[in-house]
Amino acid sequence: MQLLREAAPTISVGVLSADLLSLGSELKLLEEAGVQAVHVDVMDGCFTPMMTVGPAFLKAIKTPLLTDAHLMIEEPLAKVGDYVAAGADIVTVHVEAARHIHRVLQQLGRMDNANDPARRLVRGIGLNPGTPLSAVEPLLDEVEMIVLLAVNPGWGGQEFIPSTVGRIARAKEMIAASGREILVCVDGAITRDNVGQVASLGVDLIVSGSAVFDGKAPLENARFMLQAARSRSDRRGGRQA
C-alpha cells in the first residue's frame, strides 16, 4: 500500500487489452514508462456475462510491477487463496458478490503476499455504479482500498458514468471520517481525454487498459496517462492528506 500511496495518483494498466502473444515485451514497456501496477480483470461468467482468466494467468505474468487482481466473481471466499498464491499483490472483491463479504476480507487479511511476505496484501472492495456507498461503511476496518466502478462491469465500449464524480467525493469523506488510510481507485471508461480530470478529484489509483494498449504506442500512451494524472493533481495544489 505504501508503494501506491507514494506514487499516487498513478495508473494500473489492464493487461487483457494488451497483445497477449507479446505480453512479456508489453510489460517491459510499462516498466519503462514508470507504471506501478498491472490490472487483471477476472470474470467468471456469473457475476459478469463474460469469462476472462483465472489464477494460472496471474501466475504466468512475469514482472516486478504490482499485480492487481480485480475479482468479478461470485462467492469468492473459497477462491481468493488461489489468486494470492498466484502472485496477486492487490485483490479486489465486490461487495455485491458474496453473502459474507466481511469474512472474505478477513481471510485475505490473514494471508501473506506470495511475492514478498514482508509486504502486506492490499485488500480492495469494489462497488458497482448502482451500489450505495453505505454498503462499504461496515467494512472499512478490513480494506486498504475502495474501488469505484465508473461503468457497469462486463460490457465494453461504455462511457464514464457522470455520477461517479460525486461518489468519489463521498467516498473520500467517508474515509476521512473513519480516520483510516484507505486508497480510492476508479475503474472503467478511463481515456486520454478524462484521466486528468479523474486524477484532479483526488483519487489514488486509476485503472485503464484500452487507452494504453490501443495497438499503436503503449509506451507513449502509458507515459501520457501518467503525466496527465500527475499534472492535473499538481495543478490542484498537490494531493490532500
C-alpha positions in Angstrom: 0.0 0.0 0.0 2.9 2.4 0.8 4.2 2.0 -2.8 0.9 3.0 -4.2 0.4 5.9 -1.8 3.9 7.3 -2.6 3.2 7.0 -6.3 -0.3 8.4 -6.2 -2.0 9.5 -8.4 -0.9 6.7 -10.6 -2.4 4.2 -13.1 -3.0 0.4 -13.0 -2.9 -0.8 -16.6 -5.4 -3.5 -17.7 -3.3 -6.2 -19.4 -6.1 -8.0 -21.0 -6.2 -5.2 -23.6 -2.5 -5.9 -24.5 -1.2 -8.2 -27.2 -1.2 -11.3 -25.1 1.1 -13.1 -27.6 3.7 -10.4 -26.8 2.8 -9.9 -23.2 6.4 -10.1 -21.9 7.6 -7.2 -24.1 4.4 -5.2 -23.4 5.1 -5.5 -19.7 8.6 -4.3 -20.2 7.2 -1.2 -21.9 5.0 -0.5 -18.9 8.0 -0.7 -16.6 10.0 1.7 -18.8 7.0 4.1 -18.7 7.0 4.2 -14.9 3.8 2.3 -14.4 3.4 0.8 -10.9 0.8 -1.9 -11.3 -0.8 -4.2 -13.9 -4.6 -4.8 -13.6 -6.2 -8.2 -14.4 -10.0 -8.3 -14.8 -11.1 -11.7 -13.6 -14.6 -12.5 -14.7 -16.4 -15.8 -14.1 -19.4 -15.6 -16.5 -21.8 -15.4 -13.5 -21.1 -12.1 -11.7 -20.5 -10.7 -15.2 -21.8 -12.1 -18.6 -18.2 -12.6 -19.8 -15.5 -15.0 -18.8 -11.8 -14.0 -18.8 -8.9 -15.5 -17.0 -8.1 -17.2 -13.7 -5.1 -17.9 -11.3 -3.0 -19.5 -14.0 -2.9 -16.3 -16.0 -1.8 -14.3 -12.9 0.9 -16.9 -12.2 2.2 -16.6 -15.8 2.7 -12.8 -15.5 6.4 -12.2 -15.0 7.0 -8.6 -13.9 8.3 -6.7 -10.9 5.2 -4.5 -11.2 2.4 -4.9 -8.7 -0.2 -7.4 -9.8 -3.7 -6.0 -9.3 -6.4 -8.7 -9.4 -9.9 -7.4 -9.8 -12.2 -10.4 -8.9 -15.6 -10.0 -10.5 -16.6 -13.5 -9.4 -19.5 -14.9 -7.4 -18.8 -16.1 -3.8 -15.0 -15.6 -3.8 -14.4 -17.0 -0.3 -13.1 -20.3 -1.4 -11.2 -18.8 -4.4 -9.2 -15.8 -3.2 -6.4 -18.0 -1.9 -5.7 -19.3 -5.4 -5.2 -15.7 -6.6 -2.9 -14.8 -3.7 -0.8 -17.9 -4.3 -0.6 -17.0 -8.0 1.1 -13.7 -7.1 -1.6 -11.0 -6.6 -0.4 -8.0 -4.6 -3.8 -6.3 -4.7 -7.0 -8.3 -4.5 -10.3 -6.6 -5.0 -13.6 -8.4 -4.3 -17.1 -7.0 -4.8 -19.4 -6.2 -2.0 -22.3 -7.5 -4.3 -20.6 -10.8 -4.9 -20.7 -12.6 -1.5 -23.2 -13.3 1.3 -20.3 -12.9 3.8 -18.0 -10.4 2.2 -16.7 -9.3 5.6 -15.3 -12.9 6.1 -13.7 -12.8 2.7 -11.8 -9.6 3.6 -10.8 -11.1 7.0 -9.5 -14.2 5.2 -7.4 -12.0 2.8 -6.1 -10.1 5.8 -4.6 -13.3 7.2 -2.8 -14.2 4.0 0.8 -13.5 3.2 1.9 -11.8 0.0 3.4 -14.6 -2.1 5.8 -12.2 -3.8 7.1 -10.6 -0.6 5.9 -11.8 2.8 7.1 -8.6 4.3 4.7 -6.6 2.1 1.1 -6.9 3.1 -1.6 -7.6 0.5 -3.8 -4.6 -0.4 -7.5 -5.6 0.0 -9.8 -3.7 -2.2 -13.6 -3.6 -2.0 -15.4 -3.0 -5.3 -18.7 -1.3 -5.9 -20.8 -1.3 -9.0 -22.3 2.0 -10.1 -25.8 1.1 -8.7 -24.5 0.1 -5.2 -24.7 2.8 -2.5 -21.5 3.7 -0.8 -23.1 2.9 2.6 -22.6 -0.7 1.7 -18.8 -0.5 2.4 -19.0 1.6 5.6 -19.1 -1.5 7.9 -16.1 -2.9 6.0 -13.6 0.0 6.3 -11.6 -1.7 9.1 -10.9 -4.6 6.7 -9.9 -2.8 3.5 -7.0 -0.8 2.2 -8.7 0.4 -1.0 -12.2 1.3 -2.3 -12.7 0.6 -6.0 -15.5 2.6 -7.6 -16.6 1.3 -11.0 -17.4 4.1 -13.4 -19.2 1.6 -15.7 -21.3 -1.5 -15.3 -18.9 -4.5 -15.3 -18.8 -6.9 -18.1 -19.6 -4.8 -21.2 -17.1 -3.0 -23.4 -17.5 0.4 -25.0 -19.3 2.1 -22.2 -19.0 5.8 -21.3 -17.9 7.1 -17.9 -20.9 7.5 -15.7 -21.0 11.1 -14.5 -22.4 10.3 -11.0 -19.0 8.7 -10.3 -17.6 12.2 -9.6 -20.0 12.7 -6.6 -19.3 9.1 -5.4 -15.6 9.8 -5.3 -16.2 12.9 -3.1 -18.5 11.0 -0.8 -16.0 8.1 -0.6 -13.2 10.4 0.4 -15.5 12.0 3.1 -16.4 8.6 4.5 -12.7 7.6 4.6 -11.7 10.8 6.4 -14.5 10.3 9.0 -13.2 6.8 9.6 -9.7 8.0 10.4 -8.2 5.2 8.3 -5.7 5.5 5.4 -7.7 3.9 2.6 -6.9 4.4 -1.1 -9.5 5.4 -3.6 -9.4 3.7 -7.1 -11.6 4.4 -10.1 -12.1 1.8 -12.8 -13.9 2.0 -16.1 -14.0 4.2 -19.3 -10.8 6.0 -18.5 -9.4 7.6 -21.6 -6.6 10.1 -22.6 -9.3 12.7 -22.5 -10.6 12.2 -19.0 -7.7 10.7 -17.0 -6.5 14.2 -15.9 -10.0 15.2 -14.7 -10.4 12.0 -12.7 -7.0 12.5 -11.1 -7.9 16.0 -10.1 -10.7 14.6 -8.0 -8.1 13.2 -5.5 -8.1 9.5 -6.4 -5.0 7.4 -5.8 -5.3 4.8 -8.5 -6.8 4.9 -11.9 -7.4 1.8 -14.0 -7.0 2.0 -17.7 -6.5 -0.7 -20.4 -7.5 0.1 -23.9 -6.3 3.7 -23.7 -2.8 2.3 -23.2 -2.9 -0.7 -25.4 -4.6 0.8 -28.5 -2.5 -1.3 -30.8 -0.2 1.6 -31.6 2.1 3.0 -28.9 1.7 1.6 -25.4 4.9 3.2 -24.1 3.9 6.6 -25.2 0.3 6.1 -24.1 1.3 5.0 -20.6 3.6 7.9 -20.3 0.9 10.3 -21.4 -1.6 8.8 -19.0 0.8 9.1 -16.0 1.8 12.6 -16.9 -1.8 13.8 -17.4 -2.8 12.3 -14.0 0.1 13.8 -12.1 0.0 17.3 -13.8 -3.7 17.7 -13.1 -3.2 16.7 -9.4 -0.3 19.1 -9.1 -2.4 22.0 -10.5 -4.9 21.5 -7.8 -2.2 22.2 -5.2 -1.0 18.6 -4.7 -2.6 15.7 -3.1 -4.8 16.0 0.0 -3.8 14.2 3.2 
